[in-house]
């Protein structure tokens, strides 16, 4: 070790020892009895610690946080914490809840008698954070947090203007020593995706409106069709869990600046409670987009993923399944292909078996067909198919008829392959679905093989 390095090390150790013994000498014990006239600590400090305040988080009605040049004010209402200054908005519940909880649980580890000229040494001449709060019973308190002690685990504090300096855990400082925007609600929208009853998206592709009826989603615009529940759940989930990237403005005075005077994308939802939720997206800013909730008076930025979700097209949200049926509801399936016809029925154990004449004790199992039908999803949907496509379905190489327990039938026609695709149409609607040709291969089994 170099001589200069050793000297610096010794000086640092001496300074730390001085601070420690100075604090120790001027420490008052914080035992439950409050007896502190000896001026010398007795026993372990943590063992003798006591609560700073006698309160619980719900007792706090108002809280003001001063940190450097900013002041933020909050009030606790029945449904949570709200910021009242510098902007009126919902507060970030986890942050305010943590501070309120710590005010109720923070303990004094030690107290020290300090002359006025020593307050700067404790960082209390210009406190890092000042917390002023009011309780339900009208009591008001003021907690000033200064510098950390030599251990870095505790902070010096002035409790309600006491002549003594208290030493507290630094967790209360960590929770409150934040930028003002960190105290604001970071949710893009206050939206529970499971509570959305209907919604409307307007983007460059047009307007898409959907409504939930009996627990199932149905698209109403641009035309009435079944909806892809998974895609809708994904969009609503991404919006409901989206977090604000940053705040752009505390006012909405200059919407044109952010392309929000006439937003390119809008989202409007009605909740089960009857309340509404709205989101508007403006121009891109770096990797984010400017956005606005019209019910709140500020502009913020959202992640690109929110823009991607709300840019979905009609095809993205509509049902792309070939059939919408449960296998458990079906009792009969007739499959006609170029190799012949096969009729399958439900066996006693619920499995598909070949229909046999009466008296057949052990009917053979039916070739696998259900998964091919139920898993088939369209790569494209033709609502107005051209004649060249419909002609292929006039005499299809594969035709399937499903019958459910009530006797209702679903007819499915599948064309010959064109490249790697086939076209299919069901009796449920006039649209034609473009599918991968694997479904044709799966259903083109030979009836003769099943009796072997």
N, C-alpha and C positions, 0 to 999 in steps of 0.2 A: 504494500500500500504506500502511495506517495505521501510525503510529509504534509503537503497542503491538503490532500484529501482527508488525512487523519485529523487535522486541525478542524476542518469543516464538520466532520462527524462528531467530534467532541463538543464543538459549540452547539450543534443541533441537539445533542443529548442533554447538554446543560440547560438549554432553553426549555426543552420539554419537561425536564425535572423541575425547573423553576415554576413553570405554569402549574404543574401538578401539585407541588407542595404549597404554592400560593393559594390555589383553590381549596386544597385540603385544610389549610390553616383557617381560612375564612368560611369554611363550610358549616352549615347548621344541620343537625340530624333531622331527617324527615320521617321520624317514627310516628306511630298512631297517636301518641300522647301529645306530640307537638312541643316537647320539652327541648329547647335549643339554647339555653342560657350558658351552656358550657363553652360554646364556640368551637368544639372539637367533635368530629364525627365519631359515632360509636357503632361498631358492628358493620355489617355489609350494607352498602348504600341501597342496592336493589331490594334487599330484604326489608329495609325500612322505608321504601318508597310508598307514596300515598297518592290518591287521585288528585289531579289538578282541580277538577270540577266534579260536582255531584249531579250528573245529568245523563240522559240517554239521547241518542240521535233524534228521535221523534220530538223531543222537548224543544229543539231549536226551530224557531219560526223564521228568523232573518239572519243573514250572514253577509258581511262585507269583507272582501279581501283586498288589501293594498299591497302591491308589489312594485317597487320602483316607481315608474311614472304612471302606472295604471291603477284604477280602482274598479272592482267588479262587485255588484250587489246581487243577492239572491234571496228568494223566499221559498219556504217549503209549503206546498199546498197538498191537498188531499191526494192528488195523483202524482206527486213527486216534486222535484226541485225545478225552479224556473229562474233564469237570469232576468233581472229588471234593468240593470245598467252594465255596460254601456249600450246594450241592445236588448230589446224585449224578445226573449225566445226561451224555449225549453232548454234546461241545462243538461249536461252530460251526467246522467244519474250515478254511474259508478264512481265518478270523480267526487261529486258533492257528497254522495253517500259515505265515501271513505273518509272525507274530512270531518263530517258530522260524527261519524262513529269514533274517530280518533279523539275528537274533543271530549267525548264521553268516557274514553278509556285511558287517555294519556296520563302518565304518572310523573310525579316529581321524584327524581332520584336523589338530588341534593339541592340545598339552597346555600347561597353565599352572600355575605354582607359585602356590598361594593360601594366605594366612594363614587360620587358623581363623575370624577375624572377617570374612573376605571370603566365606565359604561362603553366607551369606544372600544376598549380591549375585548369586550364581549360582543361587539357588533350590534349594540343596542342603541347607540346614538342615532344611527340610521338603520333601522331594522330591515332585514331581508324581506320579511313578510309580517304584516299585521292583520290579525283576525279579530273582527268585532262582531259579536253575535248577541241575539236577543232570544230569551226563552218564553214559553207560553205564559209563565207567571209574571212576565214583565221585567225580570232580571236581565241586566245587560253585563256583558263581559268583554274584556279586551286582552288579547294575547299577542305579544310582540316576540318575534323569533329573530335571533341574531346570528352570531357565528357558531360554527361547530367547535367542540372541544378538541383537545389534542388527539383523541382516539378516533375522531371522525364519525362516531356512532351516536353522539348526543349533541344537543343544541342548547345554547344559552337562551333564556327566555325571561321576559318581564310579564308576570301574571297580574293583570288588573292594577297596574301602576304600583306594585309593591316596591318597597325600598330594597328588597333582596333580589338577587338574581337566582333563577331556578335552572336546573339542568334537567332537560327532558330528552326522551328518545327522539332521534332525528326523523322518525317516520312522519310526524305531523308536518315537518318542514318539506320533506320530499313530496308529500301529497298536495301541498298548497303552493309550492314554489314553481308555478307553471305560467306559461303565456296565457293571455286572456282567452284566446280562441280554444284552448284546451278545456276550458270550463263549459263551452257551448255544446249543445247536443250535436253529435257527429252523424246522426242518422240522416240519410238522404230523404227518406219519408218515414213517417210513423205508420208503418203498414205491416200487418200480420197477413202473410199470403193466404193462410187458411180462412181468413175472414172476408175475403173479397167475393162479392156477389156478382159483380159485372165490371167490365172495363172496356175502354176504347183507346186505341193507339192510332195516332195520325203521323205518318211519315211519308217519305218520298214515293213509296209504293201505293199510297192511298190510305183508306180508313179501314181498320179492322175492329169490329165490336163483337164481344162474346159475353155470354151470360151463363151462370150456373143454375141448373134446374134439377132438383132431386139429386143433388150431389154430383151431377155430370155436366161437363162444359159443352156448350153448343155455340158455334159461331153464327152470328146474325148478319154481319156485314163483312165483305161485300155481297155474300149470299148465304142462305141458311144451309149449313152443312155441319156434320159432326166435327168435334174439335179433338186435337191431339192433347190429351190431358197432361202428358209428360212435358211437352213443350211449354204449355201454359204455366204449369207448376214451376218450371225452370225460370221463366221470365219473371213471374211474380216473386219467386224466391230471391232472384238476383236483385230486384228493386227493394224488396223488404229488408234485405240484409246489407244493402250497399251503404258505405260510409263516405262522408264528405272528405275529399282530398284536402281542400283548403278553402278559406273564405276569400272572395274577391271584393266584395263591397258590403257595407252595412246598410245600404239603401238600395232601392230599385228605381232610382231617379233617372238613370241613363240606360234604359234597356237596349236601345239600338247599339250601344257600344259593345254589347255582348251577343248581338244577333238574337235577342230575346223579345224584341218588340213584336216580331212575327216569327216565333220559334219554328224551326224546321221539324221538330219532333215534339209531340205532346202526349201525355199519358193521363187518363182520367179514370178513376176507379170509384165504385160505390161499395161500401162495406156492408156487412150483415146488419150492423147497428144503424144504418141509414146515413152515416157520415161519408164524406167524400175525401179523396186524396188525389192531388194533382202534381205533376212534374213536367217541366218544360226544359228542353235542351237547346242551347245556342251553338255558337261556333266553337271550333276546337282551339285549345290553348295548350301547346306543347303536347303532352300525352293524355291530357284530360280535356273535358268539355265544360263550358260554362253552363250552369243550370239554375233553376229557380223553382221554388214551391210558392205559388201565388199567395198562400196563406201566411207566409213569413216575409218580413221586409228586408231581405238581403239576397245577394247573389253568391253562389258557391261553385266549386268545381267538383266534377264527378269522374270516376274512372272510365276508361274507354269501354270496359265491359258493360256498363249501363247503356251506353250509346249502342253497342252491338245488340243487346237484348231488345231495345226499343226500335231497332231498325228491321225487325223481323217482318217477313212478308206473309201474305195470306196463306201460301202453300206451307210455310214453316209451321203454322199453327193449326192447320186443318188436319183431320183424321186421315192418315195415309194407310190404314190397315185394310187389307182386302176384305175381311169379314169382321163384324163386331158381334161375336157370339161366344158363349161359354161352352166348353166341351161337355160339361156336366148337364147342360140343358138339352143336348142333342141325343137322339135315340136311333137315328137311321142315316146312312150315307150311301148314295148311289154314285159310283164313279164310272164314267164312260170315257174310254180312250181309244186310240187307233188299234189296240190289241184286244179289245173286248169290253165287257161290262162286269163290274164287281159290286155287290151289294153287301154292306156291312151293317150290323146292328149291335146294340149294347148287350153284352153277356151278363150273366148273373152277378159277376164281380165288378161290373162297370167297365170292363175292357171291350174293345171292338173285336167282333168275331164275324166270320162269314155267315151270311144268312143261309140256313139249311132247311130242308124239308122237315116236317114234324117227325119226331122219333130219333133224330140224330142226337146222340148222347154227348159227343165231344166235338163241337164245331171248331174248325181251324181258326187260328188268329188271322185277323185282317191285316194286310200290308199297312205299314205306317203311312198315314196321310194327313192326320190332323195338324201336326206341327208345321207341315209345309203350308197349310192354309192359314193357320192362326199367326204364323210369324211373317207372312208375306206383307211387305210394305212397299208402297209406290215410290218410284224414283221421280215420277211425274204423273200428274192427273190432268186428263183432258176432259173439261166440262162440256165442250162442244167438239167431239171428235170428228175428224174428216171422214169422208166416205171410204177412203182407202183403208182406214182402220176398222170402221164398222163392218165392212165387207169381210174382213178376216174373222169376225166374230159371228158371222151368219151361220157358218158350219164349222164350229171349232173342233180341233182334234181332241180337246179334253173338256168334258162337261161334268160338273159335280152338283148333285142335289142333296141338300141337308134338310132333315126334318127334326123339329124339336118336340118336346113333350106335349105341347098344345096342338101339334099337327101343322104348325106354320112351317113353310118351306123357304129355303134360300137357294137360289140357283146361281151357279158360277160358271162362266164361260171363259176359256183360256185359249188364245190364238196360238198358231204355230210361231216358231221363233223367227225373229228378224234380227240377225246379228246375235247379240248377247241378251236381247230383251224379248218379252212377250207382252201382249195386251190382254187385259182381263176386265170383265164387267160382271156385276152381280145384279140380282133382281131388286136390290135395295135402292138403286138409283141409276140415272142415265149416264153418269160419268164413267170414263174408261181409265183404268190404272195401268201404267207402264211398269212392269216388274222385271226382275232378273229371270233368265230362262231356266234357272235351277228348279223352279216350281214345276215346270213342264216335265223335266226329267224325273222328278220325284213321283209324279202322278201317272207316269206312263208305264205302269207295271203290267205284267201279263197275268190275266185271270187263271190261265191254266196251271201256273206254277203254284198256286196256293192250295191246290188239292193234293199235291204230291206228298 
